[in-house]
Amino acid sequence: MTISKKEFSNYCIRLFIGIVFFTAHIAKAQSFDIIPQNSIVSILGTSNVHDWEMKVTKINSEFTLSSSKQISGLVVKIPVISIKSGKGIMDEKTYDAFDSKKNPNIVFQLTEASSIKLTDKDSEITLTGNLSMAGETRKISFKTVGKTTKTGDFQLKGSVPLKMTDFKMKPPTAMLGAMKTGDAVTVKFDVSFK
């Protein structure tokens, strides 16, 4: 099949216009870094003795908004050894469960966000992405509430229910197996991006 010079010229013009519009759209996307002092991530769980809570002390994250203020990208990276309970033995059991020497980070990579424009009012957004921890990766979806703050920052808060065994993790035990943690945990977060 052959095409005329005019058809080829029109094709090239349309291709050029498409590239210009695509480049302009990408250029308008903005990236924001997490504000550590305004961000809290906690992991809550149970055991046959008592409920427990651990705090994440270090978070690396980048958040991207499109030109229309919709979430277009989110990457969260948490070093496993930054998860602290305040009780040394529980911390060590946690790091063992993650096999932290082989799997030093927990990483969430967004693949899709429900298309809601962020404003100064709370908006419910569903985030879907790949969560990698303990050497396993699973696709997860969860609801979060997002908004633009008075200072122009962006805030996301919510909770994510998880099961350790879904990631081939063995729930930690202590006291020669007398204390056993439950399989289900909840990750609660309230994070801000500048």
Secondary structure, DSSP 8 states (H G I E B T S, - for coil): ----HHHHHHHHHHHHHHHHHHHHHHHH-EEEEB-GGG-EEEEEEEESS--EEEEE---EEEEEE-TTS-EEEEEEEEEGGGEE-S-HHHHHHHHHHHTTTT--EEEEEEEEE------SS-EEEEEEEEEEETTEEEEEEEEEEEEE-TTS-EEEEEEEEEEGGGGT----EETTTTEEEEEEEEEEEEEEE-
